[in-house]
Amino acid sequence: MSRRLVAALAITALLWGCSAEQPEKTAADYQLLSGESIRFSDYAGKVVFINYWAEWCSPCREEIPDLNALHSDFSGQVLVLGVNFDGVIGSELQQQAEQLGIEFPLLLDDPREAFGVAASGVLPETLVIDRRGQFQQVLMGPQSLETLQRVVASMPEEMTGYE
């Protein structure tokens, strides 16, 4: 083959590859202990709290009633999700959740990486995602219903740009 033909084929392949329709990126589905799956983008307009807990963590146990109250009493404004710090899944996770009285949904996969947040190694830890789906802050240590409500109140109402 001549050099011109090889060059022409290479350029054609490059141009075709660049112009080919690329698949649209979609938000990941996250599996819940209940068997359902969620997408964070489905919760546009809500403040999302992702709480990291462990069965052996005494401060985690202390804040669970307040997280339950936030989840049930303010469900129109917030979504509370839990992630087991130890990576427990299945029936063992269900048993721990029942023993601790956790009433909010539990994620089977940690979404931390999707929000670009490194693990602190401290428990309890709660990630705050604003109404637009943007990571805002990490709450360290046990939270009260009052502190969680203040966080919700501090979030702007607009929700454009949810990714």
Helices and strands as residue ranges (DSSP letters): H 3-19, E 30-31, E 37-38, G 40-43, E 47-53, H 58-73, E 78-84, H 90-100, E 106-107, G 112-115, E 125-129, E 135-140, H 145-154
